[in-house]
Amino acid sequence: MGSFIIEGGHKLKGDIHPQGAKNEVLQILCATLLTSEAITVHNIPDILDVNNLIQLLRDMGVAVAKNSCDSYTFQANNVDLKYLESEDFLKKCSSLRGSVMLIGPLVARFGKALISKPGGDKIGRRRLDTHFVGIQNLGADFHYNEKQEVYEVTAKELKGTYMLLDEASVTGTANIVMAAVLAKGKTTIYNAACEPYLQQLCKMLNRMGAKISGIASNLLTIEGVESLGGTEHTVLPDMIEVGSFIGMAAMTQSEITIKNVSYENLGIIPDSFRRLGIKIEQRGDDIFVPAQEFYQIESFIDGSIMSIADAPWPGLTPDLLSVILVVATQAKGSVLIHQKMFESRLFFVDKLIDMGAQIILCDPHRAVVIGHGHQFTLRAGNMTSPDIRAGIALLIAAMSADGVSRIQNIEQIDRGYQNIEGRLNAIGAKITRL
């Protein structure tokens, strides 16, 4: 198990480039199974979850060619359907949350999919009902083998239909869309997720020959087609990384420029940090964060305490609440952090409390943060990363702390952040990987 040794108190200065978006890439890679023609994808991040999915596609018989450090070509013209029933395939699926999005493409194109209960972050229950009910609505049959914890999905023919999703699940919507593009007739999906990454998936599918309308709204209409062709696609920059870098600059009182952020696709993220008092300037497609001695949390118009909560797009992504919480510990003022979508994601705050942060954990979903206003720094500590987003939040805390901290289980951070210590050390951080 790897560790980061972080020497706190160093200010950052310079330019940093966000990687390609992890949550988009996982959808795009699964979509390559929908055609026998070649698909070239650019701006793919070199991170554990993505690399594991690429290897899984190779094992399935997909031809994978690496064109450059972040560009690959995929061609699924010889998929090994027998391998999909093997213990090796099911074991790999169980350790990779994104593997659940293989169901839609496999059922749509080959009429069958087997997948084990997927893994991922330990952040509470993450239901798969939306995925399964949506694909069932298209005519697929589901069978769950409790002993093996394997889902078997079969369909002689998928047929378009109207459906109202019980939640605006991003991966659930992606799975249903990928199944529906090859279904017979028209599919209407209401309460669909509409995140930029899902918009990217729909736009790519349309370039492949799909007929999807309503992109960027919560009402998608899909006219099924007989087959799809190849295309070329460039992944957006990762909005979670952009937010993480804004938080790092504020916590370490640093001046940095985040390059090529695709500002129009960041939604409410910049304003969410501004509510904490952090100054952010848009310079073309870059974000400039000036050095600030302190930042003050806003209050609501009636003077009541500020609350920041996650919500489906265009609300604030839950993946950034961990970062916003840790940044608030050094703000001036108080804020209620309300994590609505996952019940275990705030449990890492005990580690911040050990570092000297003033946080009241009200329940699994809510925490009140009383900011220090940089009047005193956090203490260094020894920590373990429980999930990707808590891991980066703890790294931010350690970078601002007084002394040397150690973060263990950094494989969780590697799942979502590419060469994070190398990129941060290049602008002034002191992080060593053991």
Rosetta blueprint (number, residue, H / E / L):
1 M L
2 G L
3 S E
4 F E
5 I E
6 I E
7 E E
8 G L
9 G L
10 H L
11 K L
12 L L
13 K E
14 G E
15 D E
16 I E
17 H L
18 P L
19 Q L
20 G E
21 A L
22 K H
23 N H
24 E H
25 V H
26 L H
27 Q H
28 I H
29 L H
30 C H
31 A H
32 T H
33 L H
34 L H
35 T L
36 S L
37 E L
38 A L
39 I E
40 T E
41 V E
42 H E
43 N L
44 I L
45 P L
46 D L
47 I L
48 L H
49 D H
50 V H
51 N H
52 N H
53 L H
54 I H
55 Q H
56 L H
57 L H
58 R H
59 D H
60 M L
61 G L
62 V L
63 A E
64 V E
65 A E
66 K E
67 N E
68 S E
69 C L
70 D L
71 S E
72 Y E
73 T E
74 F E
75 Q E
76 A L
77 N L
78 N L
79 V L
80 D L
81 L L
82 K L
83 Y H
84 L H
85 E H
86 S L
87 E H
88 D H
89 F H
90 L H
91 K H
92 K H
93 C H
94 S H
95 S L
96 L L
97 R H
98 G H
99 S H
100 V H
101 M H
102 L H
103 I H
104 G H
105 P H
106 L H
107 V H
108 A H
109 R H
110 F H
111 G L
112 K E
113 A E
114 L E
115 I E
116 S E
117 K L
118 P L
119 G L
120 G L
121 D L
122 K L
123 I L
124 G L
125 R L
126 R L
127 R L
128 L L
129 D H
130 T H
131 H H
132 F H
133 V H
134 G H
135 I H
136 Q H
137 N H
138 L L
139 G L
140 A L
141 D E
142 F E
143 H E
144 Y E
145 N E
146 E L
147 K L
148 Q L
149 E L
150 V E
151 Y E
152 E E
153 V E
154 T E
155 A L
156 K L
157 E L
158 L L
159 K E
160 G L
161 T L
162 Y E
163 M E
164 L E
165 L L
166 D L
167 E L
168 A L
169 S L
170 V H
171 T H
172 G H
173 T H
174 A H
175 N H
176 I H
177 V H
178 M H
179 A H
180 A H
181 V L
182 L L
183 A L
184 K E
185 G L
186 K E
187 T E
188 T E
189 I E
190 Y E
191 N L
192 A L
193 A L
194 C L
195 E L
196 P H
197 Y H
198 L H
199 Q H
200 Q H
201 L H
202 C H
203 K H
204 M H
205 L H
206 N H
207 R H
208 M L
209 G L
210 A L
211 K E
212 I E
213 S E
214 G L
215 I L
216 A L
217 S L
218 N L
219 L E
220 L E
221 T E
222 I E
223 E E
224 G L
225 V L
226 E L
227 S L
228 L L
229 G L
230 G L
231 T E
232 E E
233 H E
234 T E
235 V L
236 L L
237 P E
238 D L
239 M H
240 I H
241 E H
242 V H
243 G H
244 S H
245 F H
246 I H
247 G H
248 M H
249 A H
250 A H
251 M H
252 T L
253 Q L
254 S L
255 E E
256 I E
257 T E
258 I E
259 K L
260 N L
261 V L
262 S L
263 Y H
264 E H
265 N H
266 L L
267 G L
268 I L
269 I H
270 P H
271 D H
272 S H
273 F H
274 R H
275 R L
276 L L
277 G L
278 I L
279 K L
280 I L
281 E E
282 Q E
283 R E
284 G L
285 D L
286 D E
287 I E
288 F E
289 V E
290 P L
291 A L
292 Q L
293 E L
294 F L
295 Y L
296 Q E
297 I L
298 E L
299 S L
300 F L
301 I L
302 D L
303 G L
304 S L
305 I L
306 M E
307 S E
308 I E
309 A E
310 D L
311 A L
312 P L
313 W L
314 P L
315 G L
316 L L
317 T L
318 P H
319 D H
320 L H
321 L H
322 S H
323 V H
324 I H
325 L H
326 V H
327 V H
328 A H
329 T L
330 Q L
331 A L
332 K E
333 G L
334 S E
335 V E
336 L E
337 I E
338 H E
339 Q L
340 K L
341 M L
342 F L
343 E L
344 S L
345 R L
346 L L
347 F L
348 F L
349 V H
350 D H
351 K H
352 L H
353 I H
354 D H
355 M L
356 G L
357 A L
358 Q E
359 I E
360 I E
361 L E
362 C E
363 D E
364 P L
365 H L
366 R E
367 A E
368 V E
369 V E
370 I E
371 G L
372 H L
373 G L
374 H L
375 Q L
376 F L
377 T L
378 L L
379 R E
380 A L
381 G L
382 N E
383 M E
384 T E
385 S L
386 P L
387 D L
388 I H
389 R H
390 A H
391 G H
392 I H
393 A H
394 L H
395 L H
396 I H
397 A H
398 A H
399 M H
400 S H
401 A L
402 D E
403 G L
404 V E
405 S E
406 R E
407 I E
408 Q E
409 N L
410 I L
411 E H
412 Q H
413 I H
414 D H
415 R L
416 G L
417 Y L
418 Q L
419 N L
420 I H
421 E H
422 G H
423 R H
424 L H
425 N H
426 A L
427 I L
428 G L
429 A L
430 K L
431 I E
432 T E
433 R E
434 L L
